[in-house]
Amino acid sequence: MLTGPQIIVLATPVFFLLIGIEFLVGWRRGKNTYRLNDAMNSIGLGVLSQITGVFSKLFAVGIYTLVFEHASIWQLSDKSLWVWITGLIAYDFCYYWLHRAGHTVALFWAAHVVHHQSEDYNLSTALRQTSSGWIGGWLFYLPMAVIGFPPLVFAVVALVDLLYQYWVHTQQIGKLGWFDRWFCAPSNHRVHHAVNDKYLDKNYGGILIIWDRMFGSFIEEDDHEAIVYGTRGPLRSWNPVWANLHNYADMLKDSWHAASWMDKLRVWFKHPGWRPADVAARFPKEPFDITKVSLYDPSMSKGAAWAAALLFFLVLNGTTAFLWNEHLLSLPQKLAAAAAIVAGLWAVGVLCTPRVHAIPAKGVTIRA
């Protein structure tokens, strides 16, 4: 039986084939949505997420299994089709609430923000995944264990839900009529990645968009308002490690400087961006202004671009070999391989940032 990482390895050629098709379609239409530096950073963060997943998967699945074995009301059969179908729906429902918490609770946003950092929106953005979601994300799926969905069902439907969401990260597919009313689709998910006021914190559904319609978080894409992608606290870095840590670092600083012990705690559990009054007064930040948003796009020489692309290619091949064989490796071997891959991704980021040059976002944002 294939392991989860092996399934991802087998899916990877399909991911890259679709990226190539999307790039060609955009180029033919004069609406290219790709930049080399951003695409490598997004894919690299997906690689980093898979690497950390090798070490964290036993934690989340282990807790789920423990609850299933000792606290489940029933123990459903993984040989029944209806268990798999309802399991997928149940997972998607739990995912909706995790995803919603990822935008409304600072601690969960610190993990989820990685997925939103790209200021482009294309299929490589779909691969941009967090490496710290395992810290608290498992909590939202425990109701499935209590109901009695077997760990195998949980693991498989989780992968199905994740893979489904790949195709919705594109600007090359417009509205799809009735499909948009029931399912998460490109139009719905473009809204979710926007920093525009009207779109903020909307459309959390993974496969089904009906959860958003039921719980008041749905909004339709407006053809007359161009979407600006990214986050309101831009990363402005190609460092994959910092991409995962910077929000935690910001909250840690605010918590440290807060005078009130309650405020030190609130920093982690209030809405993202909330700051204690005394901290905000001592260390003010400029309010978000969408008219001042600019793309982070450091210029690269052709030599640096080729070097970064070649190194990235080598890292991808090394990652493929590691993920395919990780179940055969000892812990020291896994740690050594993971360290080498992370170092390679960091070096790619360094090659992509020789000097900083900002481009106004309104000059490159493409309205679907």
FIDOMAR-826857 format. One record per residue (C-alpha): residue number from 1; residue in one letter; x, z, y. Coordinates in Angstrom, 2 decimals, always signed. Layout:
# residues N
<nr NUM, rest a, east X, up Z, north Y>
...
This chain:
# residues 368
<nr 1, rest m, east +0.00, up +0.00, north +0.00>
<nr 2, rest l, east +1.30, up -0.93, north +3.44>
<nr 3, rest t, east +2.19, up +1.82, north +5.89>
<nr 4, rest g, east +0.77, up +1.86, north +9.43>
<nr 5, rest p, east +4.10, up +0.74, north +10.98>
<nr 6, rest q, east +4.31, up -2.11, north +8.44>
<nr 7, rest i, east +0.86, up -3.33, north +9.46>
<nr 8, rest i, east +2.01, up -3.35, north +13.10>
<nr 9, rest v, east +5.10, up -5.34, north +12.06>
<nr 10, rest l, east +2.90, up -7.94, north +10.34>
<nr 11, rest a, east +0.62, up -8.13, north +13.39>
<nr 12, rest t, east +3.50, up -8.57, north +15.83>
<nr 13, rest p, east +3.95, up -12.35, north +15.31>
<nr 14, rest v, east +0.24, up -12.75, north +16.08>
<nr 15, rest f, east +0.66, up -10.69, north +19.25>
<nr 16, rest f, east +3.51, up -12.90, north +20.43>
<nr 17, rest l, east +1.74, up -16.12, north +19.44>
<nr 18, rest l, east -1.26, up -15.12, north +21.57>
<nr 19, rest i, east +1.03, up -14.13, north +24.44>
<nr 20, rest g, east +2.60, up -17.59, north +24.25>
<nr 21, rest i, east -0.81, up -19.27, north +24.24>
<nr 22, rest e, east -2.00, up -17.17, north +27.18>
<nr 23, rest f, east +1.17, up -18.04, north +29.12>
<nr 24, rest l, east +0.71, up -21.76, north +28.48>
<nr 25, rest v, east -2.97, up -21.64, north +29.45>
<nr 26, rest g, east -2.13, up -19.81, north +32.68>
<nr 27, rest w, east +0.70, up -22.23, north +33.45>
<nr 28, rest r, east -1.56, up -25.25, north +32.87>
<nr 29, rest r, east -4.23, up -23.74, north +35.14>
<nr 30, rest g, east -1.73, up -22.78, north +37.83>
<nr 31, rest k, east -2.64, up -19.10, north +37.25>
<nr 32, rest n, east +0.39, up -17.67, north +35.50>
<nr 33, rest t, east +0.08, up -13.89, north +35.15>
<nr 34, rest y, east +3.50, up -13.20, north +33.60>
<nr 35, rest r, east +6.82, up -11.95, north +34.94>
<nr 36, rest l, east +9.77, up -11.55, north +32.57>
<nr 37, rest n, east +10.76, up -8.08, north +33.78>
<nr 38, rest d, east +7.23, up -6.66, north +33.63>
<nr 39, rest a, east +6.43, up -8.22, north +30.25>
<nr 40, rest m, east +9.62, up -6.87, north +28.66>
<nr 41, rest n, east +8.92, up -3.42, north +30.12>
<nr 42, rest s, east +5.34, up -3.40, north +28.80>
<nr 43, rest i, east +6.33, up -4.59, north +25.33>
<nr 44, rest g, east +9.28, up -2.18, north +25.35>
<nr 45, rest l, east +6.93, up +0.73, north +26.04>
<nr 46, rest g, east +4.86, up -0.42, north +23.09>
<nr 47, rest v, east +8.03, up -0.36, north +20.98>
<nr 48, rest l, east +8.84, up +3.14, north +22.21>
<nr 49, rest s, east +5.31, up +4.25, north +21.36>
<nr 50, rest q, east +5.70, up +3.00, north +17.78>
<nr 51, rest i, east +9.08, up +4.71, north +17.48>
<nr 52, rest t, east +7.73, up +8.09, north +18.60>
<nr 53, rest g, east +4.73, up +7.51, north +16.36>
<nr 54, rest v, east +7.03, up +7.58, north +13.34>
<nr 55, rest f, east +7.79, up +11.22, north +14.17>
<nr 56, rest s, east +4.43, up +12.35, north +15.56>
<nr 57, rest k, east +1.99, up +10.74, north +13.09>
<nr 58, rest l, east +2.31, up +13.59, north +10.60>
<nr 59, rest f, east +1.35, up +16.06, north +13.31>
<nr 60, rest a, east -1.95, up +14.42, north +14.29>
<nr 61, rest v, east -2.91, up +13.20, north +10.81>
<nr 62, rest g, east -1.78, up +16.51, north +9.33>
<nr 63, rest i, east -4.10, up +18.52, north +11.57>
<nr 64, rest y, east -6.96, up +16.10, north +10.85>
<nr 65, rest t, east -6.36, up +16.42, north +7.11>
<nr 66, rest l, east -6.18, up +20.21, north +7.33>
<nr 67, rest v, east -9.54, up +20.39, north +9.11>
<nr 68, rest f, east -11.08, up +17.86, north +6.68>
<nr 69, rest e, east -9.95, up +19.85, north +3.64>
<nr 70, rest h, east -10.90, up +23.31, north +4.91>
<nr 71, rest a, east -13.62, up +22.95, north +7.55>
<nr 72, rest s, east -15.63, up +19.82, north +6.77>
<nr 73, rest i, east -19.39, up +20.12, north +6.32>
<nr 74, rest w, east -19.38, up +17.26, north +3.82>
<nr 75, rest q, east -16.62, up +15.18, north +2.26>
<nr 76, rest l, east -17.77, up +11.57, north +2.49>
<nr 77, rest s, east -16.58, up +8.94, north +0.04>
<nr 78, rest d, east -14.07, up +6.33, north +1.21>
<nr 79, rest k, east -15.58, up +3.99, north -1.41>
<nr 80, rest s, east -18.86, up +3.59, north +0.51>
<nr 81, rest l, east -19.14, up +0.74, north +3.02>
<nr 82, rest w, east -21.50, up +2.71, north +5.26>
<nr 83, rest v, east -18.84, up +5.43, north +5.62>
<nr 84, rest w, east -16.36, up +2.87, north +6.96>
<nr 85, rest i, east -18.89, up +1.33, north +9.37>
<nr 86, rest t, east -20.16, up +4.64, north +10.70>
<nr 87, rest g, east -16.58, up +5.91, north +10.75>
<nr 88, rest l, east -15.58, up +3.07, north +13.07>
<nr 89, rest i, east -18.54, up +3.76, north +15.37>
<nr 90, rest a, east -17.79, up +7.49, north +15.32>
<nr 91, rest y, east -14.13, up +6.85, north +16.11>
<nr 92, rest d, east -15.04, up +4.58, north +19.00>
<nr 93, rest f, east -17.38, up +7.26, north +20.37>
<nr 94, rest c, east -14.62, up +9.88, north +20.17>
<nr 95, rest y, east -12.18, up +7.41, north +21.73>
<nr 96, rest y, east -14.54, up +6.95, north +24.68>
<nr 97, rest w, east -14.35, up +10.67, north +25.50>
<nr 98, rest l, east -10.59, up +10.81, north +24.99>
<nr 99, rest h, east -10.20, up +7.79, north +27.22>
<nr 100, rest r, east -12.50, up +9.30, north +29.83>
<nr 101, rest a, east -10.51, up +12.55, north +29.76>
<nr 102, rest g, east -7.40, up +10.40, north +30.15>
<nr 103, rest h, east -8.69, up +9.42, north +33.60>
<nr 104, rest t, east -10.30, up +12.69, north +34.69>
<nr 105, rest v, east -7.94, up +15.43, north +33.44>
<nr 106, rest a, east -4.39, up +15.45, north +34.79>
<nr 107, rest l, east -2.72, up +16.49, north +31.53>
<nr 108, rest f, east -4.29, up +13.62, north +29.61>
<nr 109, rest w, east -3.69, up +11.17, north +32.47>
<nr 110, rest a, east +0.03, up +12.01, north +32.32>
<nr 111, rest a, east +0.04, up +10.43, north +28.85>
<nr 112, rest h, east -2.42, up +7.61, north +29.47>
<nr 113, rest v, east -0.91, up +6.52, north +32.81>
<nr 114, rest v, east +1.74, up +4.54, north +30.91>
<nr 115, rest h, east -0.86, up +1.99, north +29.86>
<nr 116, rest h, east -1.92, up +1.43, north +33.48>
<nr 117, rest q, east +1.49, up +1.22, north +35.16>
<nr 118, rest s, east +1.85, up -2.55, north +34.93>
<nr 119, rest e, east +0.90, up -4.34, north +38.14>
<nr 120, rest d, east +0.26, up -7.48, north +36.09>
<nr 121, rest y, east -2.61, up -7.91, north +33.67>
<nr 122, rest n, east -2.03, up -9.94, north +30.54>
<nr 123, rest l, east -1.71, up -9.54, north +26.78>
<nr 124, rest s, east +1.69, up -7.86, north +27.13>
<nr 125, rest t, east -0.11, up -5.10, north +29.08>
<nr 126, rest a, east -2.12, up -4.34, north +25.94>
<nr 127, rest l, east +1.11, up -3.45, north +24.13>
<nr 128, rest r, east +2.08, up -1.00, north +26.89>
<nr 129, rest q, east +1.27, up +2.29, north +25.14>
<nr 130, rest t, east +2.12, up +5.93, north +25.71>
<nr 131, rest s, east +4.57, up +7.91, north +23.63>
<nr 132, rest s, east +2.99, up +11.30, north +24.38>
<nr 133, rest g, east -0.69, up +10.73, north +23.55>
<nr 134, rest w, east -0.28, up +12.71, north +20.34>
<nr 135, rest i, east +0.17, up +15.95, north +22.30>
<nr 136, rest g, east -3.55, up +16.54, north +22.84>
<nr 137, rest g, east -5.34, up +13.36, north +21.81>
<nr 138, rest w, east -5.96, up +14.60, north +18.24>
<nr 139, rest l, east -8.43, up +17.20, north +19.56>
<nr 140, rest f, east -11.05, up +14.55, north +20.32>
<nr 141, rest y, east -11.17, up +13.26, north +16.74>
<nr 142, rest l, east -11.62, up +16.59, north +14.95>
<nr 143, rest p, east -15.45, up +16.22, north +14.95>
<nr 144, rest m, east -14.93, up +13.32, north +12.54>
<nr 145, rest a, east -12.97, up +15.62, north +10.22>
<nr 146, rest v, east -15.67, up +18.30, north +10.46>
<nr 147, rest i, east -18.40, up +15.75, north +9.61>
<nr 148, rest g, east -16.32, up +14.72, north +6.62>
<nr 149, rest f, east -14.77, up +11.29, north +7.24>
<nr 150, rest p, east -11.73, up +11.10, north +4.91>
<nr 151, rest p, east -8.25, up +10.87, north +6.47>
<nr 152, rest l, east -7.84, up +7.35, north +5.05>
<nr 153, rest v, east -11.00, up +6.18, north +6.81>
<nr 154, rest f, east -9.86, up +7.87, north +10.03>
<nr 155, rest a, east -6.42, up +6.22, north +9.92>
<nr 156, rest v, east -7.75, up +2.73, north +9.18>
<nr 157, rest v, east -10.57, up +2.69, north +11.74>
<nr 158, rest a, east -8.14, up +4.05, north +14.35>
<nr 159, rest l, east -5.92, up +1.03, north +13.73>
<nr 160, rest v, east -8.89, up -1.36, north +13.85>
<nr 161, rest d, east -10.05, up +0.14, north +17.15>
<nr 162, rest l, east -6.57, up -0.22, north +18.62>
<nr 163, rest l, east -6.05, up -3.80, north +17.43>
<nr 164, rest y, east -9.46, up -4.89, north +18.77>
<nr 165, rest q, east -8.47, up -3.85, north +22.28>
<nr 166, rest y, east -5.52, up -6.24, north +22.37>
<nr 167, rest w, east -7.44, up -9.40, north +23.26>
<nr 168, rest v, east -9.36, up -7.90, north +26.20>
<nr 169, rest h, east -6.20, up -7.65, north +28.33>
<nr 170, rest t, east -6.32, up -11.11, north +29.87>
<nr 171, rest q, east -7.30, up -12.86, north +33.08>
<nr 172, rest q, east -7.73, up -16.21, north +31.34>
<nr 173, rest i, east -11.13, up -15.42, north +29.76>
<nr 174, rest g, east -14.10, up -15.09, north +32.09>
<nr 175, rest k, east -17.44, up -13.39, north +31.59>
<nr 176, rest l, east -19.06, up -13.76, north +28.17>
<nr 177, rest g, east -22.75, up -13.19, north +28.87>
<nr 178, rest w, east -24.59, up -11.04, north +26.31>
<nr 179, rest f, east -21.30, up -10.02, north +24.65>
<nr 180, rest d, east -20.23, up -8.21, north +27.83>
<nr 181, rest r, east -23.37, up -6.10, north +27.70>
<nr 182, rest w, east -22.54, up -4.60, north +24.32>
<nr 183, rest f, east -18.79, up -4.82, north +23.79>
<nr 184, rest c, east -15.60, up -4.14, north +25.65>
<nr 185, rest a, east -14.54, up -7.62, north +26.77>
<nr 186, rest p, east -11.93, up -9.01, north +29.19>
<nr 187, rest s, east -14.24, up -8.85, north +32.22>
<nr 188, rest n, east -15.19, up -5.24, north +31.51>
<nr 189, rest h, east -11.64, up -4.15, north +30.86>
<nr 190, rest r, east -10.16, up -5.87, north +33.91>
<nr 191, rest v, east -12.36, up -3.51, north +35.93>
<nr 192, rest h, east -10.93, up -0.56, north +34.02>
<nr 193, rest h, east -7.36, up -1.45, north +35.06>
<nr 194, rest a, east -8.21, up -1.82, north +38.77>
<nr 195, rest v, east -7.18, up +0.54, north +41.57>
<nr 196, rest n, east -9.96, up -0.73, north +43.87>
<nr 197, rest d, east -12.27, up +2.08, north +45.06>
<nr 198, rest k, east -15.41, up +0.57, north +43.52>
<nr 199, rest y, east -13.80, up +0.10, north +40.12>
<nr 200, rest l, east -11.88, up +3.35, north +39.79>
<nr 201, rest d, east -12.47, up +5.34, north +36.58>
<nr 202, rest k, east -14.96, up +2.95, north +34.99>
<nr 203, rest n, east -15.47, up +1.15, north +31.66>
<nr 204, rest y, east -13.74, up +3.42, north +29.14>
<nr 205, rest g, east -15.17, up +1.85, north +25.97>
<nr 206, rest g, east -12.74, up +0.77, north +23.25>
<nr 207, rest i, east -14.87, up -1.61, north +21.15>
<nr 208, rest l, east -18.36, up -0.81, north +22.44>
<nr 209, rest i, east -19.15, up -0.80, north +26.16>
<nr 210, rest i, east -22.56, up +0.75, north +25.50>
<nr 211, rest w, east -20.99, up +4.23, north +25.74>
<nr 212, rest d, east -20.28, up +3.52, north +29.41>
<nr 213, rest r, east -23.83, up +2.33, north +29.97>
<nr 214, rest m, east -25.17, up +5.46, north +28.26>
<nr 215, rest f, east -22.97, up +7.93, north +30.14>
<nr 216, rest g, east -22.92, up +6.37, north +33.61>
<nr 217, rest s, east -19.38, up +5.00, north +33.74>
<nr 218, rest f, east -20.14, up +1.26, north +33.60>
<nr 219, rest i, east -19.64, up -1.23, north +36.40>
<nr 220, rest e, east -19.70, up -5.02, north +36.23>
<nr 221, rest e, east -16.82, up -7.10, north +37.52>
<nr 222, rest d, east -17.55, up -8.49, north +40.97>
<nr 223, rest d, east -16.48, up -12.13, north +41.33>
<nr 224, rest h, east -16.18, up -11.63, north +45.10>
<nr 225, rest e, east -13.65, up -8.77, north +45.05>
<nr 226, rest a, east -10.13, up -9.48, north +43.81>
<nr 227, rest i, east -8.83, up -6.86, north +41.39>
<nr 228, rest v, east -5.58, up -5.08, north +42.21>
<nr 229, rest y, east -3.88, up -3.77, north +39.08>
<nr 230, rest g, east -1.59, up -0.80, north +38.51>
<nr 231, rest t, east -1.83, up +2.85, north +39.49>
<nr 232, rest r, east -2.32, up +4.65, north +42.80>
<nr 233, rest g, east +1.00, up +6.42, north +42.25>
<nr 234, rest p, east +3.16, up +3.41, north +41.28>
<nr 235, rest l, east +6.05, up +3.88, north +38.85>
<nr 236, rest r, east +8.47, up +1.44, north +40.55>
<nr 237, rest s, east +10.93, up +1.55, north +37.68>
<nr 238, rest w, east +11.70, up -0.34, north +34.49>
<nr 239, rest n, east +13.05, up +2.80, north +32.78>
<nr 240, rest p, east +10.84, up +3.30, north +29.67>
<nr 241, rest v, east +11.71, up +6.99, north +29.30>
<nr 242, rest w, east +10.89, up +7.76, north +32.93>
<nr 243, rest a, east +7.65, up +5.78, north +32.60>
<nr 244, rest n, east +6.53, up +8.33, north +30.01>
<nr 245, rest l, east +7.80, up +11.41, north +31.83>
<nr 246, rest h, east +7.31, up +10.88, north +35.55>
<nr 247, rest n, east +3.76, up +12.23, north +35.79>
<nr 248, rest y, east +4.67, up +15.31, north +33.79>
<nr 249, rest a, east +7.64, up +15.82, north +36.13>
<nr 250, rest d, east +5.42, up +15.53, north +39.23>
<nr 251, rest m, east +2.93, up +18.06, north +37.86>
<nr 252, rest l, east +5.71, up +20.42, north +36.84>
<nr 253, rest k, east +7.08, up +20.37, north +40.40>
<nr 254, rest d, east +3.65, up +21.03, north +41.91>
<nr 255, rest s, east +3.00, up +23.81, north +39.42>
<nr 256, rest w, east +6.38, up +25.39, north +40.14>
<nr 257, rest h, east +5.88, up +25.35, north +43.92>
<nr 258, rest a, east +2.26, up +26.57, north +43.89>
<nr 259, rest a, east +1.92, up +30.16, north +45.14>
<nr 260, rest s, east -1.25, up +30.97, north +43.19>
<nr 261, rest w, east -1.03, up +31.44, north +39.43>
<nr 262, rest m, east -4.46, up +29.83, north +39.07>
<nr 263, rest d, east -3.25, up +26.81, north +41.04>
<nr 264, rest k, east -0.22, up +26.57, north +38.76>
<nr 265, rest l, east -2.69, up +26.12, north +35.90>
<nr 266, rest r, east -5.18, up +23.95, north +37.78>
<nr 267, rest v, east -2.49, up +21.33, north +38.41>
<nr 268, rest w, east -2.66, up +20.43, north +34.70>
<nr 269, rest f, east -6.42, up +20.43, north +34.23>
<nr 270, rest k, east -7.96, up +19.24, north +37.50>
<nr 271, rest h, east -8.58, up +15.56, north +38.27>
<nr 272, rest p, east -5.38, up +13.46, north +38.41>
<nr 273, rest g, east -3.86, up +13.60, north +41.87>
<nr 274, rest w, east -5.22, up +17.07, north +42.69>
<nr 275, rest r, east -2.63, up +19.27, north +44.40>
<nr 276, rest p, east -2.74, up +22.90, north +45.59>
<nr 277, rest a, east -3.27, up +23.09, north +49.35>
<nr 278, rest d, east -0.01, up +24.95, north +49.97>
<nr 279, rest v, east +1.99, up +22.43, north +47.91>
<nr 280, rest a, east +0.34, up +19.44, north +49.61>
<nr 281, rest a, east +1.17, up +20.97, north +53.02>
<nr 282, rest r, east +4.83, up +21.55, north +52.13>
<nr 283, rest f, east +5.34, up +18.27, north +50.28>
<nr 284, rest p, east +2.83, up +15.78, north +51.72>
<nr 285, rest k, east +2.19, up +12.39, north +50.13>
<nr 286, rest e, east +0.83, up +9.31, north +51.84>
<nr 287, rest p, east -2.83, up +8.67, north +50.99>
<nr 288, rest f, east -3.48, up +5.57, north +48.91>
<nr 289, rest d, east -4.05, up +2.41, north +50.96>
<nr 290, rest i, east -4.82, up -0.69, north +48.94>
<nr 291, rest t, east -3.72, up -2.94, north +51.82>
<nr 292, rest k, east -0.19, up -1.56, north +51.46>
<nr 293, rest v, east +0.10, up -2.11, north +47.71>
<nr 294, rest s, east +3.12, up -4.23, north +46.76>
<nr 295, rest l, east +4.49, up -5.49, north +43.46>
<nr 296, rest y, east +7.60, up -3.86, north +42.11>
<nr 297, rest d, east +9.68, up -6.94, north +41.45>
<nr 298, rest p, east +13.46, up -6.44, north +41.69>
<nr 299, rest s, east +15.27, up -9.74, north +41.86>
<nr 300, rest m, east +17.49, up -10.69, north +38.94>
<nr 301, rest s, east +20.26, up -13.24, north +38.67>
<nr 302, rest k, east +19.86, up -15.84, north +35.94>
<nr 303, rest g, east +22.73, up -14.19, north +34.08>
<nr 304, rest a, east +21.06, up -10.79, north +34.17>
<nr 305, rest a, east +17.75, up -12.29, north +33.07>
<nr 306, rest w, east +19.35, up -14.03, north +30.09>
<nr 307, rest a, east +21.31, up -10.89, north +29.17>
<nr 308, rest a, east +18.16, up -8.75, north +29.37>
<nr 309, rest a, east +16.15, up -11.23, north +27.30>
<nr 310, rest l, east +18.87, up -11.47, north +24.63>
<nr 311, rest l, east +19.26, up -7.71, north +24.39>
<nr 312, rest f, east +15.48, up -7.33, north +24.25>
<nr 313, rest f, east +15.33, up -9.84, north +21.39>
<nr 314, rest l, east +17.94, up -7.83, north +19.47>
<nr 315, rest v, east +16.06, up -4.58, north +20.10>
<nr 316, rest l, east +12.83, up -6.14, north +18.82>
<nr 317, rest n, east +14.54, up -7.26, north +15.64>
<nr 318, rest g, east +16.09, up -3.84, north +15.15>
<nr 319, rest t, east +12.71, up -2.21, north +15.71>
<nr 320, rest t, east +11.09, up -4.51, north +13.15>
<nr 321, rest a, east +13.65, up -3.54, north +10.53>
<nr 322, rest f, east +13.26, up +0.15, north +11.36>
<nr 323, rest l, east +9.45, up +0.20, north +11.24>
<nr 324, rest w, east +9.35, up -1.74, north +7.99>
<nr 325, rest n, east +11.77, up +0.62, north +6.25>
<nr 326, rest e, east +11.21, up +3.94, north +8.04>
<nr 327, rest h, east +9.43, up +5.51, north +5.04>
<nr 328, rest l, east +12.63, up +5.01, north +3.03>
<nr 329, rest l, east +14.96, up +6.63, north +5.56>
<nr 330, rest s, east +16.10, up +10.23, north +5.85>
<nr 331, rest l, east +15.34, up +12.17, north +9.03>
<nr 332, rest p, east +18.92, up +11.82, north +10.40>
<nr 333, rest q, east +18.79, up +8.06, north +9.75>
<nr 334, rest k, east +15.44, up +7.82, north +11.54>
<nr 335, rest l, east +16.73, up +9.78, north +14.51>
<nr 336, rest a, east +19.87, up +7.63, north +14.77>
<nr 337, rest a, east +17.88, up +4.38, north +14.61>
<nr 338, rest a, east +15.35, up +5.65, north +17.16>
<nr 339, rest a, east +18.13, up +6.69, north +19.55>
<nr 340, rest a, east +19.73, up +3.25, north +19.30>
<nr 341, rest i, east +16.44, up +1.50, north +20.03>
<nr 342, rest v, east +15.66, up +3.76, north +23.01>
<nr 343, rest a, east +19.17, up +3.15, north +24.39>
<nr 344, rest g, east +18.64, up -0.60, north +24.03>
<nr 345, rest l, east +15.31, up -0.47, north +25.89>
<nr 346, rest w, east +16.90, up +1.64, north +28.64>
<nr 347, rest a, east +19.71, up -0.93, north +28.98>
<nr 348, rest v, east +17.15, up -3.75, north +29.30>
<nr 349, rest g, east +15.57, up -1.80, north +32.16>
<nr 350, rest v, east +18.94, up -1.42, north +33.86>
<nr 351, rest l, east +19.58, up -5.16, north +33.64>
<nr 352, rest c, east +16.19, up -5.82, north +35.22>
<nr 353, rest t, east +16.86, up -3.66, north +38.31>
<nr 354, rest p, east +19.96, up -4.84, north +40.17>
<nr 355, rest r, east +18.21, up -4.50, north +43.54>
<nr 356, rest v, east +14.67, up -3.84, north +44.74>
<nr 357, rest h, east +12.44, up -6.37, north +46.42>
<nr 358, rest a, east +8.73, up -5.81, north +47.03>
<nr 359, rest i, east +6.16, up -8.60, north +47.13>
<nr 360, rest p, east +2.70, up -8.03, north +48.65>
<nr 361, rest a, east +0.21, up -7.67, north +45.81>
<nr 362, rest k, east -2.42, up -9.75, north +47.61>
<nr 363, rest g, east -0.10, up -12.74, north +47.33>
<nr 364, rest v, east -0.07, up -12.66, north +43.54>
<nr 365, rest t, east -3.29, up -11.01, north +42.44>
<nr 366, rest i, east -5.43, up -13.52, north +40.55>
<nr 367, rest r, east -9.18, up -13.15, north +40.60>
<nr 368, rest a, east -10.73, up -13.91, north +37.25>
